[in-house]
Amino acid sequence: MEIDEMYVARNEEIAWSELDDEVVLLDIDQGSYFSLNAVAADLWKLLDGSRTVASLVGEVLTLYDVEESQARQDVIRVVGDMVQKNLAVISPATAEPAP
C-alpha cells in the first residue's frame, strides 16, 4: 500500500493543548514534551484517523500557498517524525474519529 493511502491518527495516549498559535504535546509515559509550529499544529488537529496522507496534503494546500510536491514532502516528513516519536500512528484502514 502506498504511503498516500495510509490513514493517520493521533496516539490517544498523548495529552495535548492549544496555546496561542502552537500546540503542545505531552507523552506522560516517556516524560517527553513537544511544541509544534503552526503548520505541524494544523496537521496535528487533523489527525483524527479519518484522513489519508493524500487528504492531509490536500488540506495543507487549502491552508497554505505552497506547491503540491512541497506540501506532500512536508506532510510525509512531519507525519513520519510524529510516528517515529510515537505521537501518531498510521494504518491501512480508517481509525475511529476522536470524540
DAVEN-V847391 format. One record per pair of residues at least 12 apart in sequence whose C-alpha atoms are under 6 Angstrom apart, sorted by the first residue. I is the first residue (numbers start at 1). J is the second residue. Records with the same first field share a line. If there is no record, write none. Layout:
# DAVEN-V847391
I->J  J
This chain:
# DAVEN-V847391
4->53  54
5->52
6->52  53  91  92
7->49  51  52  90  91  92  94
8->47  49  89  90
9->47  48  49  88  89
10->47  88
11->87  88
14->26  27
22->36  37  38
23->35  36  41
48->97  98
49->94  95  97
50->94
57->71  72
